[in-house]
Amino acid sequence: MGNFSKPTNVNNAEMAFGVKAMDLMPAYPDIPNEFKSQDNPFVKWQQKWFFSGLERKDIPKSKKGIDQNQAIRHLAAIQRSFEPQHEHKEAGVAYLASLWFETPNS
């Protein structure tokens, strides 16, 4: 599994078109099962973002040493990609968000 302790710089084209999303997240089997559950607060947050969009107030506080904008851009590139299956995208975004952000408000 790659190093996902910090988000990657994602350029505008990568973010807009969701290219290389598979390189931006762990393989599905490497994602902990808790992020494959609808009860997980980060999964709920990902679903809200995917289906309704996020407002600035919906973005949780980033953890120490994490650039919030860079993290959102990294996650947005995954969200916008057609490459991963939806379940992989959902779990991947939720898992990475848990590494980079405080628990979101539901």
N, C-alpha and C positions, 0 to 999 in steps of 0.2 A: 504494500500500500504506500502511496506517495506521502509526502510531508504536507499536511494540511493545517499545520499549527497557525499559519498566517495566510490571509488571502493573497492571491496572485494579482499583479497588475494586469488589467484587462483593457485593451484599447477600445475605441468607440465602435469599430466594425465588429469585433468579437462580442461586445455586449449587445449591439443591435441585432445581430444575426445569430447569436448563440453558437458560434463556431467553436470547435475544440472543447465542447462541454464535457465530453468523456474524460478529458485530461484534467478537468477542473474539479472532479469529484472522485471519491473512492469507488471501486467496483461494488456492485450491489451486495455480494456476499460479505464484503468487508465492513459494511455499515451495521452498527449494533442494532439488534432486533427492536429495541425500544423506539427507534426512529422509523419503524415500519408499522407502528400502531397509531390508529386514529386518536387515541387518548393523549398522545404526547403533545405538550404545549407548543413545541417547535413545529410539529406536523400541522397543527391547527393554524399556526402563523403562516406557514408555507401555503396552505390551502387558501387562506384569506387573500394572500398576495396573488396567488395564481388566478383565482376566480373573481376577485373584486378589486385588486390593486391595493397598494399601500399609500397612506398619507405619511407625512414626516412624523406625526405623533405615533404611528404604528411601528416605527423602527425602534427596537430595543436599544438600550445603552450598550455600546461596545465594551468588551473586556479590556483590561489594561494592556497596552501595547498593540492594540488592533485599530487600524484606521477604518472608521465606520464607512466612509465613502468607498474605499477600496473593497471592503467586504461586500457591500451592497452591489457594486458593479460585478464582482466575481459571481455572486449568487444570481444576479440578473441574467448573466450570460447563460447560466444553466437553465434558469426558468424559461428563457426564450428559445431554447434549442428544441428542435424536433428529433434530435438524435436519440437521447435516452428514452426508454419506456417511461410512462408517467410515474409508475411506482418507484422507479429508480430515481427519477428527478425529485419526487416528493421526499423520499428518504434522504437523498444526498443533500438537498438544500437544508432540510431540517437538521441533519447531523452537523453540517458545517456551521450553520447558524448557532448551534449549541456550543461550538468551540469558540466562536467569535463574539457572541452577544450574551447579555444577561437574559434570564428567562422572560419571554414576552408576556404582556398582559393579554388575557384571552378575551 
